Amino acid sequence: MTTNHPIIRVENVSFSYKVNQDQQIPVLQNVSLDVFPGEYLAIIGHNGSGKSTLSKHLNGILTPGTGDVYVNDINTRDRERIYEVRSQVGMVFQHPDNQIVATIVEDDVAFGLENIGIAAQEMKERIDTSLEAVGMNAFRHRPPHHLSGGQKQRIAIAGILAMRPRCIVLDEATSMLDSNGRQDILAVIRKLHKEGMTIVTVTHHMSEVAEADRVVVMEAGQIVLQGTPREVFAHQERLQELHLDVPDASRIAALVHQNWESFSPNLIANEEVVEEVQRHVINQAEASGT
């Protein structure tokens, strides 16, 4: 459920990485984007499109070259309030090891809370709630380096949840995981979103994108396409031009539609393809009287 007032506003943002005194590489060009409370937003684009750079602007890790980013109406340029920004929008990165700082799981989740002086009893409650939310309570006394990649990523998410943010940004958070680890993280994300958390995910897994409320497609530092997953995946030729894939379900549906016109081409999930096949089988059976 979204409201009309965005939790994050990106307004005409351009950004360049500085190579040396005289050379800069432009990465974002006049990007504007709103993220609404309760929304599940996916940002996609091939390597070098600017999607990860944009995600790092959403909680002030990077500051715009020109333009502004507001988190809950706080400008990320206001470095005196940057902690407020980061308590509202938490980031989960590609490599969970880069976010794990303690030798015991529950100490790692406590790390951010200790930095802001949360009282012991509240800290315990937050740690318990966060570990429970990601299904890692049984591992609270384990060393993080003994865990799988997916389990480490769940601990990283728990550390963010303990800070009570309004939004979680996942920057390729499943790209280094095996299939089981990826499914674990997606299950956590689905659960958090269902409970009202705002989710922004940067990913190249189109099956993940299909679950979002809205998709933003980036190319050469600009937003070139956006809409619901069904609307975006309907542009298969344009996505191919941008070196982007579509879910297997979309590709199969489009191919079947070419030879079987009544078969819907705008499917994005495997279950939808199965249902469409079943519908046609039933219709054929009824038409033939069997």
C-alpha positions in Angstrom: 0.0 0.0 0.0 1.6 3.3 -1.1 0.9 6.9 -0.1 1.2 9.9 -2.3 4.1 11.5 -0.5 7.4 9.8 -1.5 9.9 8.6 1.1 12.7 9.3 -1.3 12.9 12.0 -4.0 15.6 12.1 -6.5 15.5 15.5 -8.3 17.5 16.1 -11.5 20.6 14.3 -10.2 23.8 14.1 -12.2 27.0 12.5 -11.0 30.5 11.8 -12.3 33.3 9.8 -10.8 36.5 11.7 -10.7 39.4 9.9 -12.3 42.0 12.6 -11.7 42.3 16.4 -11.5 41.3 16.8 -15.1 39.2 13.8 -16.0 35.7 12.8 -14.9 33.4 9.9 -16.0 29.8 10.9 -16.1 27.6 8.2 -14.7 24.2 9.8 -13.9 22.5 12.4 -16.1 19.6 14.4 -14.9 17.8 11.5 -13.1 14.5 12.1 -11.3 12.7 9.4 -9.4 10.3 9.1 -6.5 10.1 6.1 -4.2 6.8 5.7 -2.3 6.2 4.1 1.2 5.4 0.4 0.9 6.5 0.2 -2.7 8.6 -2.6 -4.2 10.8 -1.0 -6.8 13.3 -2.8 -9.1 16.0 -0.9 -10.9 17.6 -2.7 -13.8 20.2 -2.0 -16.5 23.3 -3.6 -18.0 26.7 -3.0 -16.4 27.7 0.6 -16.5 24.1 1.9 -16.9 24.3 3.8 -13.6 21.9 1.6 -11.5 24.2 0.9 -8.6 25.5 4.5 -8.6 21.9 5.6 -8.3 21.2 3.2 -5.5 24.1 4.6 -3.5 22.5 8.1 -3.7 19.4 6.8 -2.0 20.9 6.9 1.5 23.7 9.4 1.0 26.6 7.1 0.4 27.1 9.3 -2.7 26.2 13.0 -3.0 24.9 14.4 -6.3 27.2 16.4 -8.5 24.2 18.5 -9.4 20.6 18.0 -8.3 19.3 16.8 -4.9 18.1 13.7 -3.1 15.6 13.9 -0.2 15.0 11.2 2.3 11.9 11.8 4.3 12.4 15.5 3.2 16.0 15.6 4.5 18.5 16.6 1.8 21.3 14.1 1.7 23.7 17.1 1.2 23.1 18.0 4.8 25.9 15.9 6.3 25.0 16.9 9.8 21.7 14.9 9.3 23.2 12.0 7.4 22.7 9.6 10.2 18.9 10.4 10.1 19.0 9.7 6.4 20.7 6.3 6.9 18.4 5.3 9.8 15.5 5.8 7.3 17.1 4.0 4.4 19.4 1.0 4.9 21.7 -0.5 2.3 22.5 -4.2 1.7 25.4 -4.8 -0.6 26.6 -7.5 -3.0 29.2 -8.9 -0.6 27.8 -9.7 2.8 31.3 -10.1 4.2 31.8 -6.3 3.7 29.0 -5.6 6.1 29.8 -8.1 8.8 32.0 -6.6 11.5 31.7 -8.9 14.6 32.7 -12.4 15.4 29.3 -13.5 16.8 26.0 -13.1 14.9 24.1 -11.2 17.6 27.0 -8.9 18.2 27.0 -8.0 14.5 23.3 -7.1 14.6 24.0 -5.1 17.7 26.8 -3.1 16.2 24.8 -0.2 14.7 22.6 0.0 17.8 25.6 0.4 20.1 26.8 3.2 17.9 23.7 5.2 18.6 23.5 4.3 22.3 20.3 2.2 22.3 19.5 1.0 25.9 20.4 -2.6 26.7 16.8 -3.9 27.0 15.6 -2.2 23.8 18.7 -3.4 22.0 17.9 -7.0 23.0 14.4 -6.6 21.8 15.5 -5.2 18.5 18.1 -8.0 18.0 15.5 -10.7 18.8 12.9 -9.1 16.4 15.4 -8.6 13.6 16.9 -12.1 13.8 13.4 -13.6 13.9 12.3 -11.6 10.9 15.1 -13.1 8.7 14.8 -16.6 10.2 18.3 -16.6 11.8 17.5 -16.7 15.6 18.9 -20.2 15.9 22.3 -18.9 14.6 22.6 -15.9 17.0 25.6 -17.4 18.9 27.5 -18.7 15.8 30.5 -17.0 14.2 29.3 -15.3 10.9 32.3 -16.7 8.9 30.9 -20.2 9.5 27.6 -19.4 7.7 26.7 -19.7 4.0 26.5 -16.7 1.7 22.7 -16.6 2.0 22.8 -16.8 5.7 25.4 -14.0 5.9 23.2 -11.9 3.7 20.3 -12.5 6.0 22.5 -11.4 9.0 23.3 -8.2 7.0 19.6 -7.6 6.5 19.0 -8.2 10.2 21.6 -5.6 11.1 19.7 -3.1 8.9 16.3 -4.0 10.3 17.5 -3.5 13.9 17.9 0.2 13.0 14.2 0.4 12.2 14.4 1.9 8.7 11.5 2.7 6.5 13.2 1.5 3.4 15.8 -1.2 2.5 17.9 -0.8 -0.7 19.5 -4.0 -2.0 22.4 -3.4 -4.4 22.8 -6.7 -6.3 22.3 -8.4 -2.9 21.6 -11.8 -4.4 24.1 -11.8 -7.3 26.9 -13.6 -5.4 24.6 -16.3 -4.0 23.7 -19.8 -5.2 20.1 -20.6 -6.1 19.2 -21.7 -2.5 20.7 -18.6 -1.0 18.9 -16.4 -3.5 15.6 -18.0 -2.7 16.2 -17.5 1.0 16.8 -13.8 0.5 13.8 -13.4 -1.8 11.6 -15.1 0.9 12.8 -12.5 3.4 12.2 -9.6 1.0 8.7 -10.9 0.2 7.9 -11.1 3.9 9.3 -7.6 4.7 7.4 -6.1 1.8 4.2 -7.8 2.8 4.6 -6.3 6.3 4.9 -2.8 4.8 8.6 -2.3 4.3 9.6 -0.2 1.3 12.0 -2.2 -0.9 14.3 -1.0 -3.7 16.3 -3.7 -5.4 19.0 -3.4 -8.0 19.3 -6.7 -9.7 19.9 -8.5 -13.0 17.7 -11.5 -12.1 14.5 -10.9 -14.1 12.6 -13.4 -12.1 13.1 -11.1 -9.1 12.1 -8.1 -11.1 8.8 -9.8 -12.0 7.8 -9.6 -8.3 8.2 -5.8 -8.0 5.4 -3.3 -8.1 7.4 -1.0 -10.5 10.4 -1.4 -12.7 12.9 1.4 -13.7 15.2 0.7 -16.6 18.4 2.6 -16.9 20.8 3.2 -19.8 23.8 5.5 -20.0 22.9 7.1 -16.7 19.3 7.9 -17.6 15.9 6.3 -16.9 14.7 5.1 -20.3 11.7 3.0 -19.4 9.5 2.4 -16.4 6.2 0.8 -15.4 4.9 -2.4 -13.9 6.9 -5.5 -14.7 4.2 -6.6 -17.2 4.4 -3.2 -19.0 8.2 -3.2 -19.1 8.6 -6.9 -20.2 6.1 -6.3 -23.0 9.0 -4.2 -24.6 11.0 -7.3 -25.4 12.8 -5.8 -28.5 13.7 -2.6 -26.7 15.1 -4.6 -23.7 17.1 -6.7 -26.1 18.6 -3.5 -27.6 19.5 -2.5 -24.0 21.2 -5.9 -23.6 18.6 -6.9 -21.0 16.8 -10.2 -20.7 13.1 -11.0 -19.9 11.9 -13.7 -17.6 11.7 -17.2 -19.2 7.9 -17.1 -18.8 7.7 -13.9 -20.9 9.9 -15.4 -23.7 7.9 -18.7 -23.8 4.6 -16.8 -23.8 5.7 -14.6 -26.7 6.9 -17.6 -28.7 3.8 -19.6 -28.2 1.7 -16.5 -29.1 3.4 -16.3 -32.4 2.0 -19.7 -33.4 -1.1 -19.7 -31.2 -2.7 -16.3 -31.4 -5.2 -16.8 -28.6 -2.3 -17.6 -26.1 -1.6 -14.5 -24.0 1.8 -13.0 -24.8 2.0 -10.8 -21.7 2.9 -13.4 -19.1 5.7 -12.8 -16.6 5.6 -15.7 -14.1 5.9 -19.5 -14.6 2.6 -20.1 -12.9 0.9 -17.8 -15.4 2.2 -19.9 -18.3 1.0 -23.1 -16.6 -2.5 -21.6 -16.0 -2.7 -20.3 -19.6 -1.8 -23.8 -21.0 -4.4 -25.4 -18.7 -7.0 -22.8 -19.9 -6.4 -23.7 -23.5 -6.5 -27.4 -22.8 -9.8 -27.1 -21.1 -11.2 -24.8 -23.9 -10.1 -27.3 -26.5 -11.6 -30.2 -24.6 -14.9 -28.3 -24.2 -14.9 -27.4 -27.9 -14.4 -31.0 -29.0 -17.0 -32.2 -26.5 -14.6 -34.5 -24.6 
